[in-house]
Amino acid sequence: MDAINHIPAARFSMLGRSRRGAGRRFLPAFTKVSTVVVACLLLVSACGMAAAQELTQPPSSAPATVSSDAALTVASLQARRKAVEEDGSLDDALRADVIEVLDTSIASLQQQQTWLDKTASLQESTENVSTRLAETRAELEAPTPEVAEPSESADLATVQQQLQQAEEQLRQAEADKQKFEQEDIHRTKRRTESPAELTAAKMALETLKAEKADDPANDGLHPQLRAANQTLLATRRQMLTARINFLERELPIYDATSALLAAKRSLAARRVAVARRTVTAWQEHVNEQRMSEAESNLQQATELVGRASPAALPIAKEVRELADNLVAVRTSLTRDIATASRQITQLEKQTERLSTEFDKITARTEVAGLTNSVGVLLQKLNSSLPNQRNLSTDIADRQVLISDVHIDRIEYQNQRSEVSDVEDLAERYASREVNGTSENERRELRDEFRKLLQMKGRLLDGVISDLSSYLDRLATLDANQRTLLDQTVIQADYIAEHVLWVRSTTPVNTAFARQLPVALTRLKNELAESGQLLLNDAFGRPQLWLLAVLAGIALLVSRQKFVTRIRDCGHAAQRKYTTTMRPSFVAIWLTALVAFVWPGILWFIGWRLASGSRTAFEAALGTAFQSSAALTFVLDSLRHVCRPHGLGIAHFGWPPRSVNTVRMSIRLLIFIGVPLAALFVLMDRSGDDLYRSSVGRLALMASLVTLAFAQHRIFRSHSPFIDEASATTLQGWVSKTRIAWYALGVGLPLVLVVMAAAGYLYTARQLAIKMVQSGGLLVAVVLLAALLKRWQLVTYRGLAMKQARERRAALLQEAENAAGEDEDVELPALEEEVETLSDSNVRLGKLLSVVFTSAVIVGLIVIWSDVMPAIGILSRFELWDSSIPQEVVDGVETYPVITMREISMAIALLALTLFSASNIPGLLEFSILQRLPLDSGTRYATSTVVRYAITVIGVAFSFRLIGLGWSNIQWLVAAMTVGLGFGLQEIFANFVSGLILLFERPIRIGDTVTVGDVTGTVTRIRIRATTIVDWDRKELVVPNREFVTGQLINWTLSDSVLRVVATVGIAYGSDTRLATELLYKVADDNPNVLDEPAPRVIFRSFGDSTLDFDLRCFVSSPQMYRNIPHDLNLAIDDLFREHNIEIAFPQRDLHVRSVPERLVPESRSGDSQSS
């Protein structure tokens, strides 16, 4: 219904003025505001009620007050509009409002006329219904007309013209058929839409009847505007009355003409069939005419050769050879044209069938909703859709074919242009034979050449015509196939969006319990018949079965040997000195052989059942055996990977307890899950709904429960897998995400069980397949990652052992040179040098982790891409209007509605942004930045800026998806910025300082700095703070602001060379010149002391007890600065001792003038007395 029906007339001018003032901007909240306005202004004008009644009653009962409404016409309103435009007494704003109201009134009258025309057309369709129905049925019962045969004298051009006429009739018949089918679909939709529209129109008319023209709200309006509003009320009532009249007549007329429409559809289908037979017949006539013309040309060329004179014989033979070649070419072209014509007919039928079925399904969906029957129809349509990849491949191949045919036609056209001027060529050929010939002979020779050249031209014209026809057919075929591909894509997306949300069968109930015994009885009988088929095949092909049995026995006998060899390879791989991948590759090959035994037997049985199948059940049974063989091979291979001394433990280094848990779960899946899955495949592929909804559903539910139980053993709390994975994984992320893994591994299969029981069997089947494929992808990536990690370890181990052997050989040679041959030399053990990976290998491991994680994400997207369109159903759940305009229509901006689909896409984009921000900077550094001439600080700054950019872009696009643009949040951001600037000014200051550090780079990763009383090495620069590791290996987190506003010493900013001062004091009386030479020798002998700048020895001062010397030397890095004082002091002490230079220490002389007698020893006092 038109928007003008919802705006009260008395407020139209004011609303129009406000829209112009706002620049005709459609605000997202306008619908809410307009609803309130409509509710408040429903009783505006009552003066038009009589006019509405006059429109619905006979003229004899019309009130006198309606005469003005009856005189309203488009012409009269246009005249009033012109008068208003020319009225100079009105101001511009008032004139614009009156004109706007009059334009709306004119539009209402035009809509009224449209409804009147539709009503008249609808009424005309009921005239002589019975007569037309009888005529249509009589034509249907009449015999099918025969296809006209071409006359014997008709040439190829005439027959081709008849073919073109037949094709035109076919196109017209198909258009008529399509029109009737669309009419039937339209009527089906209208049977639901029409009653709702009729109710809405009647309510709108009642609302207009309740409005009053003398509403007090109109008292303040200008008379011109008040009159225009009254006119608008009258025209709307007229339009609504005409619409109600049409809607009341629509469905009864559809019922009255339904039989006629069905008969016309049948007649149109019959005409299409007749037209197609006619086209096929005329196409055959054209092909026959082409062949006849080619053979006739060949016969004429042969006759010309027989009658040719010696002078014209070479050209005659050339024409004869050309005719002979073109017969084969035209024969092949005729077949190709016929094939292309058949393909065009088949594509047209297929496209028409799919289009008709799709239109019926969409119409039924709109009418009845997503019911069970709609789900069944969607599944059938999905199974009948052509393969998109095959269609795309055919289109690409056809483009090459069209190019080749076009080149061939150009070549023949070039040859034809060479003989275009027949007279001139004949004259030139004849002029070559002028010697000894008369004028008559020369004229006869010219005529002979003319006939030969004309024959050559006719031959080339024929093949060029055939090539042109073939190109036309190929172009038509290409266009039809592209149309089919486009239609297939549209229908596949529609099916994928809706089919998963529809029940495909009834829920589990008492009927299910009754169906199950019946299905099991039938299954037993059909399995017995299939067993008889295998017996017959075995007796019919004994050599094949004997060969298969011998191969199976050979594999079973060799199985234990293979297992023993796998154990030996495991022992070899666990040796510390293993530097080859041969044991691992041999183990992989033997694991595949061991796992192939039983799957090979199952595959052979399935192959024999499928090749000799007589029924759909037997073919499905063969497919089930082959599917179980593939699944068993994968699971059994993984089980043998997890066996003791297998690939997992011995080669990949997986924890034994975790591997044993996984192996037991896999065994459960092999012996219970695989047979149940095979039974479901059998029931699903049989095509029997009874099998699929009873035994098949039960098998699917049981297999999913088995899968859930197997994964419960792996992901349950405190399982060996979770405990050991948490202990060996960085920061225990497996333990932190254990609940998520448990929900996916156990919860998802159980959810699918509930869905299958509720009737969503098709949905459960599709999701189960995607789940199994996703699990297979994860397992494949884990195995490949483990194999590459093993290769990385073995490769590095070989390099490390080679370097270790070289170092040991060098040490041995050095020891032999330094000591005697009889002296034993102790060398380091070889394994002590080969224990850990180097930094480059660690970086390679991180790079591989990023690559494999990206591969898993891409693989999961590819696997689940078929299911992704189902998210489109979330678009039905509308949330709010977007604040970002989508497009401008007639000067008005429109705003899309944000639904649950956009919310889901925004969440997915945020998750992708988080992953990208975490991994892409590291991948960028490993793959690109390390290869550039950049220092570590520059690389770190670049990676950090890339991380910030990815985060900002991802968040911005996520906000845009949910309808939040910068124009909507800029004031909020500004207010938050002001508030946070006061409340969190320190955090913002640190953030800005972090950006300054990244771009200005006063410090870099690896720099040695001193800020305040903290000295250490910078290891990390974050948004808020920087991490410094001091000399005690303590990590100090320093706010970024301290580096910008405080005093900062960067020891390695532009030059990492530092000066070391070793101070030493020698005793008075020592040889100072010798001491100076010895200090220089200490500096020269130390390899860590730089030659440039050169060391200096300074006799600094005469101390109280020492002669003070300074040894000033330079080292290359702060690490050397911390270690070299120890080496220098040891060397100084050794040299000074060797050269008897005393390192002085402070001394004090004590002079005692008197001592009390009681402190004097007795011996000392006795000596004094004796003296």
LOTIGU-686408 format. One record per residue (C-alpha): residue in one letter; x, y, z. Coordinates in steps of 0.05 Angstrom, whole numbers, plus 5000, padded with zeros to 4 digits. Layout:
N
AXYZ;...
This chain:
1171
M500050005000;D502550694984;A505651125038;I500951705024;N495151295052;H498151355122;I499252105127;P493152515151;A491153055102;A490753615153;R498053505170;F500753385100;S503054095087;M506654145153;L510053475143;G512053665074;R515154315099;S519053955154;R521853455103;R524154005059;G527454355118;A531153715135;G533553625064;R528653055051;R532852605095;F529451955115;L531051875189;P531551165217;A526651345272;F521551645224;T517151035223;K516251065298;V514751805297;S509851735238;T506251185275;V505051635335;V502852205290;V497851765253;A494951505318;C493952215343;L490852485279;L485951955258;L479852405272;V482053015232;S476653085178;A469552815177;C467053245120;G469052725068;M464952145095;A459152305049;A463852314990;A466451625007;Q459351355014;E457551644947;L463151254915;T460750594943;Q453150704933;P448950754870;P448451444839;S441051494857;S442651494932;A448651974929;P448252574975;A448653254946;T455053414983;V458952934940;S458053294874;S464653654883;D468353004893;A465252704832;A467953274790;L475053154812;T479352964752;V486652974736;A485553534687;S481753974737;L487153884790;Q492654034741;A488954674723;R488454854797;R495854714805;K497555174747;A493155724777;V496855654844;E503555704808;E501356354775;D498056654838;G502657214859;S499057344925;L501956704956;D508856684987;D513756164963;A513155685023;L505555675021;R505555594945;A510255004951;D505954675005;V499554754964;I502954484901;E505653894940;V498753714966;L495653794896;D501153354866;T499452814917;S492052884900;I493652804826;A497752184842;S491751904881;L487252014821;Q492251674775;Q492551084822;Q484951074823;Q484951034747;T490050464751;W485450064797;L479550214752;D483349964692;K485349334730;T478249214750;A475849304678;S481248824653;L479348324706;Q472048384688;E473648284614;S477047624631;T470347354655;E466747494590;N464846874550;V468846424598;S464845804580;T465445934505;R472946044509;L473845444554;A470045004504;E474345264447;T480745144485;R478744434504;A476644294433;E483444514408;L486644074461;E482643474438;A484143594365;P489543164333;T496643424336;P498343774270;E503543434227;V510143774211;A510344054141;E515343724093;P519644164049;S518444133974;E523343753931;S525544383896;A526944763960;D534244963967;L538345044031;A536645774040;T529145634036;V529545074086;Q533745504133;Q528446054128;Q523145554147;L527445344206;Q528046064230;Q520446144226;A519545504267;E524445744319;E520846404324;Q514246034334;L517645614388;R519946234425;Q513046534421;A509845894447;E514845854504;A513346584522;D505846434523;K507045824566;Q511446224614;K506146764618;F500646274638;E505145934689;Q507046604719;E499646784721;D498246144760;I503846294809;H501347014815;R494346774831;T497046304884;K500546874918;R494647334911;R490046844947;T494046985010;E495747714998;S489047964972;P484847855036;A490148205078;E490448795029;L482848835027;T482448875103;A487849405105;A484549815050;K477749795086;M481050015151;A484450585115;L477950795083;E474450785151;T479951215179;L479051725123;K471451715134;A472751895207;E476852505189;K473453185187;A474953725138;D473054265189;D478054005240;P480254575286;A487354405265;N485654695196;D483055355224;G489855685223;L491355455152;H490755885090;P484255765051;Q488155514991;L491855005033;R485454805070;A481954685004;A487754284978;N487553845040;Q480053725030;T481453534958;L486853054981;L481852715028;A476852634972;T481852354922;R484551864973;R477551614987;Q476351534912;M482851154904;L481450694963;T474450554939;A476950354871;R482249914902;I477149574948;N472649454888;F478349104852;L480348684912;E473148464925;R472548224853;E479547924846;L478847244880;P471847084854;I474147224784;Y480246784795;D475646214817;A471146324756;T476946304707;S481345774740;A478945224693;L480245674633;L487345834658;A488845094668;A486444934598;K490545504569;R496745254605;S495644554577;L494544844508;A500845274513;A504844664535;R502244274476;R503944834428;V511044854456;A511744104446;V509144164374;A513744754360;R519744364387;R518143774343;T517444244285;V524144564299;T527443884306;A524343654240;W526544274202;Q533444224233;E533943524205;H531643774137;V537044314140;N542343804157;E540043354101;Q540143944053;R547244124075;M549643414062;S546043383996;E549044053975;A556043833994;E555343173955;S552443543895;N558244033896;L563143453898;Q559743113839;Q559843753799;A567143863815;T568643153792;E565043273727;L568843923716;V575343553725;G573143033674;R571443573623;A577244033639;S582144223584;P589544113595;A590544853611;A585144863664;L586544173692;P590944413751;I585644893775;A580244363764;K584043863807;E584944393860;V577444513861;R576143763862;E580843673922;L577544263957;A570643963946;D572943293972;N575843614036;L569744054047;V565043454043;A568443174105;V568543864139;R561243994125;T559343294147;S562843414213;L559644104219;T552843814206;R553643324262;D556243864308;I550444334291;A545543774304;T548943614371;A548844354391;S541544404372;R539743804415;Q543744104473;I540144764464;T533444404468;Q535544014529;L538144644564;E531745014549;K527544454577;Q531944394638;T532045144651;E524545184641;R523244594688;L527844874742;S524845564736;T517745304741;E519344864801;F523045414835;D517445914825;K512445424852;I516745284913;T517846014929;A510446164920;R508745594966;T513845825017;E510946525018;V503946245026;A504945655074;G511745805104;L517345305116;T513244675124;N515443945118;S512743905047;V516744515027;G522944195057;V521843565015;L520943984952;L527244374967;Q531243734975;K528543454910;L530144104874;N537044104904;S538443394880;S536143584809;L540544204803;P546344134754;N553444144779;Q555844864778;R563144674768;N561344244707;L557344814678;S563045304688;T567944814657;D563344714596;I562745464587;A570245554590;D571444984541;R566145264494;Q569645934492;V575845594465;L571545214414;I568045864392;S574846184382;D577345594340;V571045594297;H571546344288;I578746274265;D576845734215;R571346174187;I576246754179;E581046294141;Y575546064094;Q573146784085;N580246984066;Q580346424014;R573546653989;S575947373982;E581547123937;V576346883885;S571347453896;D572947773828;V571647183783;E571947553716;D578747863731;L581647203755;A578846823695;E581847343648;R588647293681;Y588646533679;A586546543606;S591847073588;R597246583609;E595246113552;V594946623495;N600746323457;G598245933397;T590846003414;S585346333375;E580446843403;N574846323407;E579345833443;R581546383490;R574246563503;E572445833517;L578345773563;R576146403600;D569146113608;E572045463634;F576245833685;R570146243705;K566145613719;L571745313760;L572545943802;Q565046003811;M564945283835;K570545433884;G566646033909;R560345623919;L564345093958;L567245624004;D560545974012;G557445324034;V562645174088;I562545904111;S555045874118;D555545234158;L560845534203;S556546154214;S550645704232;Y555045314279;L557545954312;D550346184321;R548545524353;L554645554399;A553046274419;T545846064434;L548245464472;D553145884511;A547846394529;N542945854551;Q548245514593;R550146164626;T542846284641;L542345594671;L548545714712;D545946374739;Q539246054755;T542745464788;V546845934832;I540746324853;Q536745694868;A542445354904;D543345974948;Y535945994962;I535845254979;A541945295023;E538845885059;H532245535074;V533044785070;L536844705136;W531245055174;V525744595149;R523743915177;S525143375127;T520942855163;T516342785222;P519142775293;V520242125330;N513341895355;T509041275357;A508941255281;F516441185282;A515940585328;R510940265279;Q515240415218;L521640125247;P519539375248;V516839435177;A523239755152;L527539225187;T523638665155;R524438965086;L531839085100;K532938365119;N529738115054;E533538605010;L540138435044;A538837705029;E537737864956;S544138274955;G547937684985;Q545337244929;L547937774880;L554937704910;L554636954905;N552536994832;D558137484818;A563237024853;F561036424811;G560736844748;R567737144758;P571736624798;Q578536874774;L577237574800;W574737334868;L580436834874;L585537394860;A582137834912;V582137274964;L589537124952;A591237864958;G587337915023;I590637295052;A597537575032;L596138225068;L593537875130;V599537415133;S604437995124;R600738445174;Q604938215234;K611338305195;F609239015178;V607739155251;T614538895272;R617939325219;I614039935244;R616739795314;D623839755287;C623040415250;G620540725316;H626840485352;A631140775297;A627541445299;Q628341495374;R635941465371;K639342125386;Y643942075325;T638441945273;T639342475218;T634942195163;M627442175150;R627741475120;P625041115183;S619141595185;F617441505111;V618040755116;A613540755177;I608341175140;W608340685082;L607840075128;T602340405169;A598240505106;L599239775086;V597239515154;A591039955155;F589039765083;V587439025097;W580239055121;P578339695084;G580839355020;I576238775031;L570339235044;W571839644982;F572139024938;I565338784962;G562439484951;W565439514881;R562438844861;L555639044889;A555639714853;S557939434787;G552738874785;S547039254819;R540039134792;T536239574841;A537340234876;F538139864942;E543839444915;A547340054887;A546440404954;L549239794990;G555439814946;T556340554961;A555540415035;F561039885033;Q565740354996;S564240925043;S565540485104;A572040255071;A574540965063;L572541155134;T575540515163;F582140635126;V582741335154;L581041145226;D585240505226;S591140885198;L590441395254;R589840815304;H596440515280;V599641205282;C597841215356;R600340515372;P606540405417;H612940535377;G608540805321;L609141465286;G605841875341;I610241665399;A616841455367;H617241955310;F613042555329;G614342535404;W607142535426;P605642385500;P604241635508;R598341695555;S594742185509;V596241755448;N593441135483;T587041515501;V586041725429;R587541025404;M582240715448;S577041225425;I578741085352;R577840335364;L570840485391;L569240885328;I571840335282;F567839765312;I561340145328;G561240815294;V563340605224;P558040045216;L552640515241;A554941055192;A555040545135;L547940335153;F545741065150;V549141155082;L545440535057;M538640795081;D539941495055;R542341284986;S536740774976;G531941334961;D526441025004;D523341515053;L521240945099;Y528440715104;R531241415112;S526341645166;S526541005208;V532640565205;G536941105174;R535141615227;L536341115283;A543240935253;L545141665247;M543141815318;A546841205345;S553241375306;L553042095332;V552241845403;T558241395393;L562241975366;A560242405425;F562341855475;A569041745440;Q570542485443;H568142525515;R573742035533;I578742505499;F576343195522;R573543025591;S576243385652;H583143135674;S583642645618;P590842455599;F590042835533;I587843485567;D592943435623;E598943285579;A596843775525;S596044325578;A602844165607;T606444185539;T602644755506;L604845475515;Q601145805573;G596345205577;W591545475525;V588744775514;S586744745587;K583645435584;T579545255522;R577844555546;I570444725555;A570044985484;W573344355457;Y568743925499;A562644315474;L564744225402;G566843495408;V561143245452;G555743775451;L555243855375;P554043115360;L548743095415;V545343715387;L545143365319;V541942755352;V536443205381;M535443525312;A534742855278;A529742625330;A525843275321;G525043155246;Y530843575220;L534142955190;Y536943285128;T539843845170;A543043355218;R545842955159;Q548943565126;L551943835190;A554543145210;I558143095143;K561243785152;M563243605223;V566742965200;Q570243345144;S572543875193;G575243345240;G578843015182;L581943685162;L584443805233;V587443105238;A590843185170;V593743855189;V596243585256;L599642995222;L602743425169;A605143925221;A608143355262;L611643075201;L614543755183;K616743865255;R620143185252;W623643385187;Q625744045219;L628743685280;V632343165238;T635143685190;Y637744125246;R640443525283;G644543325222;L647244035215;A648844085289;M652343405290;K656443605229;Q658544255263;A659943875329;R664343375293;E668143945260;R669144285327;R671443645361;A676343515304;A679044225311;L679744145387;L683143475378;Q688043755328;E689444355372;A690543905433;E695343465393;N699244065371;A699544355442;A701043715480;G704743085464;E701742505427;D701742085492;E697542585531;D690042425537;V685442985515;E678343045545;L673243245492;P665943455503;A660642925490;L657442975422;E650242945447;E651443545493;E652143985432;V645843745396;E640443815448;T636744465431;L634244805369;S637245455346;D633446115344;S632446045269;N629045375279;V624545675332;R622546225285;L621245715230;G616845325279;K612845955294;L612146095220;L609645395206;S604645465263;V601846095231;V601545755163;F597945145189;T593045555230;S591445965168;A590645325128;V585745055179;I581645695177;V581445705101;G579744965099;L574045045148;I571345625108;V571445205045;I568144615080;W562645025112;S561545485052;D555645065028;V552245175095;M553945915103;P547946155062;A543445865116;I545546455159;G541546885111;I535246655147;L537547085205;S535947695162;R528647575181;F530147795252;E530448545247;L533648935304;W534549675287;D535450155229;S542550295206;S545051005213;I549150935149;P545251115086;Q545350565034;E543050934971;V539351554949;V532751454913;D529352064884;G533552514929;V531752124992;E536951725031;T534751025050;Y537350645110;P537949895112;V535449485171;I540549135216;T538748415228;M541747825264;R545647655201;E549548295205;I550848175279;S553547475264;M557947745208;A560648295254;I562447775307;A565847345255;L569647945229;L571948125299;A574447415309;L578147445243;T581048115262;L583547835328;F586847245293;S589947695239;A592548205289;S595747635328;N599047265271;I599947705209;P605148175240;G609347575260;L608547265191;L610447935160;E616747965203;F618847245189;S617647265114;I619247975093;L622148445145;Q627947985164;R630147975092;L630548735090;P636449155115;L632749355179;D634849305251;S630648945303;G627649585330;T625049795262;R622249105249;Y618749115316;A615849815305;T613349605236;S610048975263;T606749365319;V603949895272;V601249345226;R597949025286;Y594649685306;A592449815234;I589249125227;T585549225293;V582949915276;I580649705206;G577349075231;V573649435287;A571449995240;F568549505189;S565149115245;F561849745270;R559749915199;L556449225192;I552049365252;G550250055226;L554750485269;G558451005228;W563251535252;S557952075245;N553751725299;I559151595350;Q563752195341;W560252615394;L560252015441;V567551905427;A568952645439;A565252635505;M568751995526;T575352295506;V574252905550;G571852485608;L577351975602;G582352525592;F581152745664;G579852065696;L585051655658;Q589952185637;E595951775659;I593751185616;F592551635556;A599251975567;N602651295568;F598851085505;V600951715467;S608051625494;G608050915467;L606251165398;I611951675403;L616751125422;L614650715362;F615151265311;E620751705339;R624551095364;P628851385420;I629050665446;R628550005408;I627949275424;G634749035448;D637349725469;T640749795536;V637750405572;T637850755638;V631551115659;G631551375730;D635150865772;V633250285726;T638350005678;G637249415632;T635449155563;V628849345528;T625048705512;R617948935497;I614449585479;R606949575491;I601350085487;R601850285561;A608650075586;T615549815565;T618849205595;I626249245615;V630348645639;D635748885687;W642448545702;D639148105754;R634247825702;K628448185735;E623048445689;L621449175704;V615149475674;V616350225663;P610750685640;N612050975571;R611251675598;E617851615636;F621651515571;V618752145540;T618452635598;G624152375641;Q631652325632;L633451745588;I640251455574;N640650985515;W647350645514;T646350355445;L642150865407;S647051055353;D653450705376;S654150115422;V661650225436;L662950375509;R669150575549;V671550155607;V676250455660;A680449985702;T683750365760;V689850075796;G694550365849;I701850135856;A706550245914;Y711250835918;G717950645890;S715250185835;D717450255763;T711950685733;R714250595661;L714149845668;A707249885699;T704950295639;E707649785589;L704449225627;L697549565627;Y698149665552;K699848925545;V693548735585;A689249145537;D692748855475;D692148135499;N684648175513;P680747995449;N674548385473;V678249045475;L677449445411;D683549675373;E679850305351;P678950725392;A685850535418;P686750385493;R690150915536;V694050855601;I693951475645;F698451605705;R693051985739;S695752215807;F700252105867;G695551845920;D696351815994;S698951105992;T699050935917;L701151155849;D694451165813;F693950895741;D687750855695;L687150355638;R681950645590;C679550175536;F673350075493;V668749485482;S663449355429;S657149255470;P654149345539;Q654648585550;M662148645543;Y662049255588;R659248825644;N664148245636;I670848555617;P672748885683;H673548185713;D678247965656;L682348605659;N683248585735;L685547855733;A690548005677;I693248615714;D694148235778;D697847665742;L702648115704;F704148555764;R705747955808;E710147665753;H714148315748;N714348445823;I710249075820;E706549145885;I699449355884;A699249835942;F694049885995;P693050436047;Q698150416105;R698550806171;D704750876218;L703150926293;H708151276339;V707151136415;R710151656461;S708451336529;V705350706555;P702450576625;E706550096666;R700849616677;L700549516602;V707849346596;P709348596595;E713148326655;S718948096613;R719548776587;S719449096656;G724648596684;D729348766630;S728649496647;Q730349376721;S736348956706;S739049476662;
